[in-house]
């Protein structure tokens, strides 16, 4: 490059020009009047013009297709890069501009320009570098788009996480998918149990005739059923491939529809569809996003369906349980009178005094058995009544309850030489006094019954304050309970059958009482025991009121 000072012209040597040509970015040199004195091949390509036409022309002619990248407003003459540098004498660094080429195509360019100074620091021209950043920008846009869509999946997942209600899950899903893809209508289809038919489970902005045509249609008949079978996303555009869509949809204003599988554990459990008035073809990235959304919705549907099933099964169980309880109660109740008659007659026979010794023994056996049966029937009736008969809540000092129970059992405790100790402070709670008395009686009575031949029998009854609840325990060092019985023993008539327990009398109802009362009071009960001969601790909680 040399400067002819007489006319301040900027002349670029051929060597320098050759060097310029080898550079991949666009290079443009102007004189101090803004006229182009040199440009390389790369700038010809970027601007879509030929050098011959532009050389010696004002750079404004070449740059007239430039506008602001953001606002798309054309740049005014003083704002064109070379003019600005000539005007201010200062360089400009990488401005991103939108370029509309002569053939109408758009691209994005980044232009930097710097002044060229000659002798005595006189500005003689400018040098500009032009880089085509269209690809980079498209990538950036695709990334932004993807980020937006990923956060959309996240949003849909978060929203769906908030509810387990089946209907809500379906409706949210339709609305959210429409939102994310700016759809004009949406629907979710679910198959029947056999998978042979599909039904509209939720929809938005869809006409009745379409809904009734698809509702209950054969799975193979429409694109919706097909996606359920193949598990692949389908994008259908009117004119191109509108085949396979229901007749009513062909008549509708929609120009495209995207049908996507809703998958749970890799299997399509339903189908989502999004309808658009515009002819929209699904791009690859959108396809991935919609597959992601389908998986999120599929999992949510499966979860809420399981939840629904559990609720229904629980209801069924509850009603069966209720029936069973009533049945037990009725039978037990009917047993009561014959038992009383047998007992009464046996007692009469005994009192009459005309019996041979042998007969007396038999009558005594009848009496003893009918007595046992009588108390069993009473216990069963009591158990059935717990919770079903209105009981009065009163403020009860549980420490007093324990003392009362210990006093009632004192003879048996001292016969067996059991050392009893109390631990912690027992609270006052609003409970049904006789129920809680029964809980402590049954548990302490069991501790005595199942102490075995322990030489140093001990019983600890304790209470602990655990912030939102109280914990109570009854710990003995008796025969212990093998692990496999820990759950079972709380069920009615369940007893542990080992050599240690065979001589101990019992009905298997005591712990059923305990469980029913504790659970009715809002607590839980469980047992801990390291096994045979290792002692047993029963623990139960009661809520703080
Ligand atoms: P039962 O009338 O048989 O005592 P429960 O329902 O009170 O009925 O107890 C069920 C079974 O649990 C008992 O038969 C016994 O095998 C076991 N069990 C209960 N409490 C204890 C304990 N403290 N130590 C060892 N085994 C126990």
Boltz pocket constraint, residues with backbone or C-beta under 6 A from the ligand:
constraints:
  - pocket:
      binder: B
      contacts: [[A, 442], [A, 443], [A, 446], [A, 447], [A, 450], [A, 451], [A, 476], [A, 478], [A, 479], [A, 480], [A, 481], [A, 489], [A, 491], [A, 494], [A, 495], [A, 496], [A, 497], [A, 501], [A, 505], [A, 506], [A, 507], [A, 508], [A, 509], [A, 510], [A, 511], [A, 512], [A, 536]]
      max_distance: 6.0
